[in-house]
Amino acid sequence: MTPAPLSTLNDLFCRVTGARNPRAILWQDEFGSWQPLSSDQIYQRVHTLAEAFLSWGAKKGDTIALIGENRWEWAVADFAILAINAVNVPVYPTLTGDQIALLLADAGCRIAVVSTRQQFEKLNAVRSQTQLERILIMDHEAPEGAIAFSKILSGGDDAGPYRDPVFDALVRSVEPDDLATLIYTSGTTGEPKGVMLTHGNIACNQNIAAREFHFDETDACISFLPLSHITARALDYVMYGHGAQVAYCSQFDKLPQAMKEIRPTVFVGVPRVYEKIRQAVEQKSAASPVKKRLLAWALSVGARHRDSVYAGHQPSSFFWKLANKLVYGKVREAFGGRVKVWVSGGAPLGIDTAKWFASAGIAVWEGYGLTETSPVIALNNPATQRMGAVGKPLSNVELKFADDGELLVRGPSVFIGYWHKPQANSECFDADGWFRTGDIAHLDDDGFLYITDRKKELLKTSGGKLVAPQPIESKLKNSVMVGQVALIGDKHKFITAIISPNFAALESWANHAGMEVSDRRALVADSRVFALYGEVVREANAGLANFETIKRFRLVADEWSQDTGELTPSMKLKRRVISAKYAAVIDELYADEATARAE
């Protein structure tokens, strides 16, 4: 049965806690065992924490920071903040103390909830730069200057299924236009901006986005993508709203084991997660000539049936069933063997990656949205899907296109503006209230939406040709040897690339070749390695227009990450950072540009 539409996120809280689900949440204790949290326990803990917030003077519209990994306390704190009509300010736990201080000062947070002592110490060191009065810590032991979550919640579960009518009235008093959350964008092109999303923004997106998936209490997902990102948070809300089980995985390296133990039915990942899965499968098969040939055979069989797989059907041919038993099933088994819905979002998946997974018997449905749109704008689903597209737009979203191809959207899920940024607001909305997404896109004749690239990331060569870097970068990352790549070429005569290798794969290859791998700088400078990656580049260039092809490339000895500054928390490239960091490399690539041939 389809749940009643939500008007606010507090309606979602009431739905979740009224369901009497004994295993609404699963979490791991210190011994690695999975423990349940019932809907009654969620209610009591949210109620108790909300009362604490109120006793500290929190009121409607106050901002409360939430800094932590994915765990049950995150969900309880989120619901408690929303319950009192305060504003949740989620912050990536991987940010530095100074970065967090800037966000909290801008948001005006007086209360912060952090996960661990490490997060507390990072925040406490810059506390004087903020307006913080109290820091609540999720871990059991609280250092001086912090308040333990366990102390606040002590005895809360003892109340059983009791409901507090005064608290419930407060929860229900929240209106759709009330501000629910302030999410700071990761800032690929400049300083982070606080995206203001109301209860109604997110609720209306929840009502429509998952309608065709028909999730229910038999479903389960593992919450592992950062909850400070709207995609992960929206997924958890969807699961809660349909009575499904949410299992929290606080560390990415624990995800493979969690998959085997939880056996989820839903898996949502950013493209880089899928790229890493593909690379892991190919790297494992490469260790054995027999396994390598078997994988190649299975993928060739699957390629003949991938359209059927992508449409959600299981082929009936003998060879597909054999390949499924020998190869595809083993890939699915690594995820617990029960996943029936695979979704990619957060960035373009890449048609080659989508085809590879469909050839491996897995339909990865791509979606598209932004933090500013709560988040889903379009999404492939069991009813309508098309490989390479991001699906059809949701029924409550309007689209139009600017003269340069930029996608503009309008609808109830579009945010109300950036926090304290009047200039940015005037720039991102046109006179009729259409939000400029910054993405170049088009609709096909059947109404499917295709995203070409970010408007600000398009490379314009000195010859006037526009090159979209992301699809080409995705082609390169299809190789197990490539970790990350950034195309260069804006205002230049031709396109070049800076490649950060997948060092696990490269060092394995080098070991088999009898090469020394202890010095990465020497490794990437080796002529044999350069020749290896030259072949990767040639394969990626195949099928591209001449002006799009990579004419030169350089390998760097660095692994790009959020910690080292080249990637955002959602794994997007920070092109400005990369251009500055490798300015000397770029200068070398174009040293003879004036006389070099562009073709």
C-alpha positions in Angstrom: 0.0 0.0 0.0 1.3 3.4 -0.9 2.0 5.5 2.2 0.1 8.8 2.7 1.9 11.8 1.2 4.3 13.7 3.5 3.9 17.4 4.2 7.0 17.7 6.4 9.8 15.5 7.5 8.2 15.3 10.9 5.3 13.4 9.2 8.0 10.9 8.3 9.1 10.7 11.9 5.5 10.1 13.0 5.2 7.4 10.3 8.4 5.6 11.4 7.7 5.7 15.1 4.1 4.7 14.7 4.9 1.5 12.8 6.0 -0.6 15.8 8.9 -2.0 13.8 11.1 -4.1 16.2 14.1 -3.8 13.8 13.8 -0.4 12.1 17.5 0.3 12.5 20.5 -2.0 12.7 23.8 -0.9 14.2 27.1 -2.6 15.1 28.3 -2.8 18.7 31.9 -2.8 19.7 32.2 -6.5 19.1 30.9 -6.2 15.5 27.5 -7.7 16.2 24.4 -6.2 14.7 21.9 -4.8 17.2 18.4 -3.7 16.5 16.7 -0.4 17.3 12.9 -0.5 17.4 10.6 2.2 16.3 9.6 2.6 19.9 13.2 3.1 20.9 13.7 5.6 18.2 10.7 7.6 19.5 11.9 7.6 23.1 15.5 8.6 22.2 14.4 11.3 19.8 12.0 12.6 22.5 14.7 12.6 25.2 17.3 14.3 23.0 14.8 16.9 21.8 13.9 17.8 25.4 17.6 18.3 26.1 17.9 20.6 23.1 14.9 22.6 24.4 16.4 22.8 27.9 19.5 24.3 26.4 17.5 27.1 24.8 17.2 25.7 21.3 14.1 27.0 19.5 12.4 27.3 16.1 14.9 28.3 13.4 18.0 27.7 15.5 20.9 25.9 13.7 22.4 22.7 15.2 25.5 21.2 13.7 25.7 17.4 13.1 29.2 16.1 12.5 29.7 12.3 12.4 29.9 9.1 10.5 26.8 7.0 9.6 25.4 5.6 12.8 22.1 5.4 14.6 22.9 8.4 16.7 23.0 10.5 13.5 19.4 9.6 12.6 18.2 10.2 16.2 19.9 13.6 16.4 18.5 14.5 12.9 14.9 13.6 13.9 15.3 15.4 17.3 16.5 18.6 15.6 13.6 18.5 13.2 11.1 17.7 15.9 11.7 21.0 17.7 11.6 22.9 14.4 15.4 23.6 14.6 17.6 23.4 11.6 20.0 20.5 11.0 23.4 21.6 9.7 25.2 18.4 8.6 28.9 18.7 8.2 31.3 16.2 6.5 33.4 14.6 9.3 36.4 14.6 7.0 36.7 18.3 6.9 39.5 20.0 8.9 38.8 21.9 12.1 39.3 25.3 10.4 36.9 24.3 7.6 34.2 23.2 10.1 34.7 26.4 12.2 34.0 28.6 9.1 30.7 26.7 8.4 29.5 26.7 12.0 30.3 30.4 12.4 28.5 31.2 9.2 25.5 29.1 10.2 25.5 30.5 13.8 25.4 27.2 15.5 25.3 27.2 19.3 25.0 23.4 19.6 27.0 20.7 17.8 26.6 17.0 17.9 29.8 15.1 17.1 30.5 11.3 16.7 33.9 10.6 18.3 36.6 12.1 20.6 38.6 12.8 17.4 35.8 14.9 16.0 35.4 16.6 19.4 39.0 17.5 19.7 39.1 18.8 16.2 36.1 21.0 16.9 37.1 22.0 20.4 40.5 23.3 19.1 38.6 25.9 17.0 35.7 26.5 19.4 36.7 30.1 19.9 36.1 30.8 16.2 32.4 29.8 16.6 29.4 30.6 18.7 29.3 27.1 20.2 28.0 26.7 23.7 27.6 22.9 23.9 29.1 19.9 22.2 27.3 16.6 22.4 29.4 13.5 21.7 27.9 10.2 20.4 30.6 8.0 21.9 30.0 6.7 25.5 32.9 8.6 27.1 32.8 12.4 27.0 36.0 14.3 27.4 36.0 17.6 29.4 34.0 20.1 27.6 31.6 17.6 26.0 28.3 16.0 27.0 27.9 12.3 26.5 24.9 11.1 24.3 24.5 8.1 26.7 24.1 10.5 29.7 21.3 12.4 27.9 19.5 9.2 26.8 20.0 7.3 30.1 16.8 5.6 31.0 15.0 6.8 27.9 14.2 3.3 26.6 12.6 2.4 29.9 9.5 4.3 29.0 8.4 1.7 26.5 5.7 2.7 23.9 4.6 5.8 25.9 3.8 8.8 23.8 4.1 12.4 25.1 1.1 14.4 23.7 2.9 17.7 24.4 5.9 16.6 22.4 3.8 15.1 19.6 1.9 18.4 19.3 5.2 20.3 18.9 6.3 17.8 16.2 3.0 18.3 14.3 3.2 22.1 14.6 6.0 22.3 12.0 4.9 23.7 8.7 6.1 22.8 5.1 7.7 26.2 4.7 9.8 25.9 7.9 13.5 25.5 7.3 14.6 21.9 7.9 18.3 21.9 7.0 21.2 24.0 5.9 23.5 21.9 3.7 26.8 23.4 2.6 27.8 22.5 -0.9 31.2 20.9 -1.2 32.6 23.8 -3.3 34.2 22.5 -6.5 34.3 26.0 -7.9 34.5 28.3 -5.0 33.6 28.8 -1.3 30.9 26.5 0.1 27.3 27.9 0.1 24.6 27.0 2.6 21.7 25.5 0.7 18.4 26.2 2.5 15.9 23.3 2.2 12.5 23.4 3.8 10.5 20.5 5.2 8.2 20.9 2.2 11.1 20.8 -0.3 12.4 17.5 0.9 8.9 16.0 1.7 7.5 16.6 -1.8 10.6 15.0 -3.3 10.2 12.0 -1.0 6.6 11.6 -2.2 7.5 11.3 -5.9 11.1 10.1 -6.3 10.6 6.5 -5.2 7.0 6.0 -6.2 7.8 3.4 -9.0 10.1 1.3 -6.8 7.4 0.0 -4.4 9.7 -0.5 -1.4 8.2 -2.1 1.6 9.1 -3.7 5.0 10.9 -6.6 3.2 13.5 -4.2 1.9 16.8 -3.3 3.5 19.7 -0.9 2.7 23.1 -0.2 4.2 23.6 3.5 5.0 27.3 4.1 4.1 27.4 7.2 1.8 28.0 10.3 4.0 24.8 11.5 5.6 26.1 15.0 5.3 25.3 14.6 1.6 21.7 15.0 0.5 21.7 11.8 -1.6 22.4 9.5 1.3 20.1 11.3 3.7 17.2 11.2 1.1 17.7 7.5 0.6 17.5 6.8 4.3 14.3 8.9 4.5 12.8 6.8 1.7 13.7 3.6 3.4 12.2 4.7 6.7 9.1 6.0 5.0 8.4 2.6 3.4 9.0 0.6 6.5 12.3 -0.8 5.2 15.3 -1.6 7.4 18.3 0.8 7.6 21.7 -0.6 8.7 24.4 1.9 9.5 28.0 1.3 8.4 30.3 3.9 9.8 33.5 2.8 8.0 33.7 2.2 4.3 36.2 -0.6 4.7 33.6 -2.5 6.7 31.1 -2.3 3.8 32.0 -5.7 2.1 31.5 -7.6 5.4 28.3 -5.7 6.1 27.0 -6.6 2.7 27.4 -10.3 3.4 25.7 -10.0 6.8 22.9 -7.6 6.1 22.2 -8.8 2.6 20.5 -5.6 1.4 17.9 -5.4 -1.3 18.8 -1.8 -2.3 22.2 -0.4 -3.1 22.8 3.2 -3.9 26.3 4.5 -4.7 28.1 7.3 -6.4 29.8 6.5 -9.7 33.2 6.1 -8.1 31.9 3.2 -6.0 30.7 1.4 -9.1 34.0 2.1 -10.9 35.9 0.6 -8.0 33.7 -2.4 -8.0 34.4 -2.9 -11.7 38.1 -2.4 -11.2 38.2 -4.9 -8.3 36.4 -7.6 -10.4 38.7 -7.1 -13.3 41.8 -6.9 -11.2 40.9 -10.2 -9.4 40.2 -12.0 -12.7 43.5 -10.7 -14.1 45.5 -12.7 -11.6 44.5 -15.9 -13.4 44.5 -16.4 -17.2 41.5 -18.8 -16.8 39.5 -16.4 -14.8 40.4 -13.5 -17.1 39.1 -15.5 -20.1 36.0 -16.6 -18.2 35.1 -13.0 -17.3 35.7 -11.8 -20.9 33.4 -14.6 -22.2 30.7 -13.9 -19.6 30.8 -10.2 -20.5 30.6 -10.9 -24.2 27.5 -13.1 -23.6 26.0 -10.5 -21.3 26.6 -7.7 -23.9 24.0 -9.4 -26.2 21.4 -9.3 -23.4 22.2 -6.0 -21.6 19.2 -4.1 -22.9 17.0 -6.8 -21.4 18.9 -6.8 -18.1 18.7 -3.0 -17.9 15.0 -3.2 -18.4 14.8 -5.4 -15.3 14.3 -8.8 -17.1 16.4 -11.9 -16.6 17.4 -13.5 -20.0 16.4 -17.1 -20.6 19.2 -18.2 -23.0 21.3 -21.2 -22.0 24.6 -19.3 -22.2 23.4 -16.3 -20.2 22.2 -18.7 -17.5 25.6 -20.4 -17.5 27.4 -17.1 -17.3 25.1 -16.0 -14.6 26.0 -19.1 -12.5 29.7 -18.9 -13.1 30.3 -15.1 -13.0 27.4 -12.7 -12.6 26.0 -14.5 -9.5 29.4 -14.3 -7.8 29.5 -10.5 -8.3 26.1 -10.1 -6.8 27.0 -12.5 -4.0 29.7 -10.0 -2.9 26.8 -7.7 -2.1 24.8 -10.3 -0.2 23.0 -11.8 -3.1 19.7 -10.0 -2.5 20.2 -6.6 -4.2 17.3 -6.0 -6.6 17.7 -2.2 -7.0 21.0 -0.6 -8.0 21.1 3.2 -8.3 23.9 5.6 -9.1 23.7 9.3 -8.3 25.9 12.2 -7.3 27.7 12.5 -10.6 27.5 11.1 -14.2 27.9 7.3 -14.2 29.3 7.0 -17.7 27.7 4.9 -20.4 30.7 2.5 -20.5 30.2 1.7 -16.8 26.5 1.3 -17.2 27.1 -1.1 -20.2 29.7 -3.1 -18.3 27.4 -3.7 -15.3 24.4 -4.6 -17.6 26.7 -7.0 -19.4 27.5 -8.5 -15.9 23.8 -9.0 -15.3 23.3 -5.9 -13.1 21.1 -3.0 -14.1 22.5 0.2 -12.5 19.8 2.8 -12.9 21.1 6.3 -13.0 19.5 9.3 -11.5 20.2 13.0 -11.4 19.7 15.8 -8.9 21.3 18.5 -6.8 21.5 19.5 -3.2 19.4 22.5 -4.3 16.6 20.3 -5.6 16.2 18.1 -2.5 17.8 16.2 -4.5 16.1 14.2 -7.3 15.2 15.8 -10.6 15.1 12.7 -12.8 15.6 9.0 -12.1 15.4 5.7 -14.1 13.1 3.3 -12.4 11.5 -0.2 -12.9 8.7 1.4 -15.0 10.7 3.6 -17.3 14.5 3.5 -18.0 17.0 4.2 -20.7 20.7 3.5 -20.5 22.8 6.6 -20.8 20.0 8.8 -19.6 19.3 9.9 -16.1 15.6 9.0 -16.4 12.5 11.0 -17.0 12.0 14.1 -14.9 9.7 13.7 -11.8 6.1 14.7 -12.4 6.2 17.7 -10.1 9.3 19.3 -11.7 9.3 21.6 -14.7 12.3 21.8 -17.0 13.5 24.3 -19.7 16.8 24.9 -21.4 18.7 28.2 -21.9 20.1 29.1 -25.2 23.5 27.6 -24.3 21.9 24.3 -23.3 21.9 24.9 -19.5 19.2 23.1 -17.7 16.8 25.2 -15.7 14.3 23.7 -13.2 11.3 24.8 -11.3 9.1 23.1 -8.7 8.3 22.5 -5.1 11.5 20.6 -4.4 13.7 23.5 -5.5 15.4 25.2 -2.5 14.5 28.6 -1.2 18.0 30.1 -1.6 21.6 30.2 -0.3 22.1 31.2 3.4 23.1 34.9 3.6 24.1 35.0 -0.1 21.8 37.5 -1.8 24.2 37.9 -4.7 24.4 34.2 -5.3 20.6 33.9 -5.1 20.1 36.6 -7.8 22.6 34.8 -10.0 21.1 31.3 -9.7 17.5 32.2 -10.2 16.1 34.0 -13.2 13.3 36.6 -13.1 10.6 33.9 -13.4 12.0 31.8 -10.5 13.7 29.1 -12.6 16.8 27.7 -11.0 19.9 27.5 -13.1 21.5 24.1 -12.5 24.8 24.8 -14.1 24.5 21.5 -16.1 24.3 21.2 -19.8 21.5 18.8 -20.8 18.9 17.8 -23.3 15.7 15.7 -23.6 15.3 13.1 -26.2 12.1 12.6 -28.2 10.7 10.2 -25.5 11.3 12.6 -22.7 14.5 11.1 -21.2 17.0 13.5 -19.7 20.7 13.4 -20.6 23.3 15.4 -18.7 26.3 16.4 -20.9 28.6 18.1 -18.3 28.9 21.0 -15.9 28.6 24.3 -17.7 31.6 25.8 -15.8 33.7 22.7 -16.5 33.3 22.6 -20.3 36.7 23.1 -21.9 36.8 25.5 -24.8 39.9 25.1 -26.9 41.6 28.0 -28.6 40.0 26.8 -31.8 36.6 27.4 -30.3 35.6 23.7 -29.8 33.7 22.8 -26.6 34.8 19.6 -24.9 32.9 17.9 -22.1 35.5 16.4 -19.8 33.5 14.1 -17.6 32.4 11.5 -20.3 36.0 11.2 -21.5 37.3 11.0 -17.9 34.8 8.2 -17.2 36.1 6.3 -20.2 39.6 6.5 -18.9 38.5 5.4 -15.4 37.0 2.2 -16.9 40.6 0.9 -16.9 41.6 -0.9 -13.8 44.9 1.0 -14.0 43.4 4.5 -13.6 42.4 5.9 -10.2 41.5 9.5 -11.1 42.0 11.7 -14.2 41.5 15.3 -15.0 41.3 16.6 -18.6 43.1 19.9 -19.4 42.6 22.1 -22.4 40.6 25.2 -21.7 42.0 28.0 -23.9 44.6 25.6 -25.3 45.1 24.2 -28.8 44.5 20.6 -27.8 43.3 18.4 -25.0 45.7 16.7 -22.5 45.2 14.7 -19.3 46.7 14.3 -15.9 46.3 10.8 -14.6 46.5 9.6 -11.0 47.0 5.8 -11.2 45.3 3.1 -9.3 48.5 2.3 -7.5 47.3 -1.1 -6.2 46.8 -2.3 -9.8 49.9 -0.5 -11.1 52.2 -1.9 -8.4 50.8 -5.4 -9.0 51.5 -5.1 -12.7 54.9 -3.7 -12.0 55.8 -6.5 -9.6 54.9 -9.1 -12.2 57.1 -7.2 -14.7 60.0 -7.4 -12.2 60.0 -3.6 -11.6 60.9 -1.8 -8.4 57.7 -0.3 -6.9 58.9 1.4 -3.6 59.4 4.8 -5.3 56.2 6.0 -6.9 57.8 8.9 -8.6 60.3 6.6 -10.3 57.5 4.2 -11.1 55.3 6.7 -13.0 58.4 8.0 -14.8 59.3 4.6 -16.1 59.0 4.3 -19.9 57.2 0.9 -19.6 54.6 2.4 -17.4 54.1 5.3 -19.7 53.6 2.9 -22.6 51.1 0.9 -20.6 49.0 4.1 -19.9 49.5 5.2 -23.5 47.4 2.2 -24.5 44.8 3.1 -21.9 44.6 6.6 -23.5 44.4 5.2 -27.0 41.5 3.0 -26.0 39.7 5.9 -24.5 40.3 8.1 -27.6 38.6 5.5 -29.8 35.3 6.8 -31.0 35.9 10.4 -29.9 35.9 13.4 -32.3 39.4 14.5 -33.2 39.2 17.7 -31.2 38.1 15.7 -28.1 41.0 13.2 -28.2 43.8 13.4 -25.6 47.0 14.3 -27.4 49.3 14.1 -24.4 49.2 12.9 -20.8 51.2 12.8 -17.7 51.2 10.4 -14.8 51.5 11.8 -11.3 52.8 10.0 -8.2 49.9 11.2 -6.0 46.7 9.4 -5.0 43.9 12.0 -5.2 41.6 12.2 -2.3 39.5 14.6 -0.2 42.2 14.6 2.5 44.9 15.8 0.0 42.5 18.3 -1.5 41.9 17.2 -5.1 38.4 15.7 -4.5 35.2 16.9 -2.8 33.5 14.8 -0.2 31.2 13.5 -2.9 34.3 12.4 -5.0 34.0 15.2 -7.6 37.2 16.7 -9.0 38.3 20.1 -7.6 39.6 21.3 -11.0 41.0 24.6 -9.7 43.0 22.8 -7.0 44.3 20.3 -9.6 45.2 23.1 -12.0 47.1 25.0 -9.3 48.8 21.9 -7.9 50.1 20.7 -11.2 50.7 24.0 -12.9 54.3 23.0 -13.7 53.1 19.7 -15.3 50.5 21.6 -17.4 53.1 24.1 -18.5 55.3 21.2 -19.6 52.4 19.6 -21.5 51.9 22.8 -23.5 55.5 24.0 -23.7 55.6 23.9 -27.5 51.9 24.6 -28.0 52.6 27.5 -30.4 54.3 25.2 -32.9 52.6 21.9 -32.1 50.0 20.4 -34.4 46.5 20.2 -32.9 45.5 17.1 -34.8 
